[in-house]
């Protein structure tokens, strides 16, 4: 199996993709509850924050997608769950992701100043 095909297979078998797909198709209200915001608000937030939190793929690994970073960070902030650290979650990403938290802070600070 080629590397590109192996990566595509892995992407469709990942916990984030499975959860999001399952909640989107089976019960959109559960997805809203999981995110703690509706689809429109989540999409707007993701669109605004993506340029600040996008990472590039490296030779060693594929970058975690902005939607996945945002969802995990929102879940962590909304529930105040103590999530596992290090390799136990997403290969070493421990929420809240510092660039994401910084981007959220700056984005909402700018909106507050404008209003």
Buried (B, 14 or more C-beta within 10 A) or exposed (E): EEEEEEEEEEEEEBEBBEBBEEBEEEEEEEBBEBBEBEEEEBEEBBEBBBEBBEBEEEEEEEEBBBBBBBBBBBBBBEEEEEBEEEEEBBEEBBBBBEBBBEBBEEBEEEEEEEE
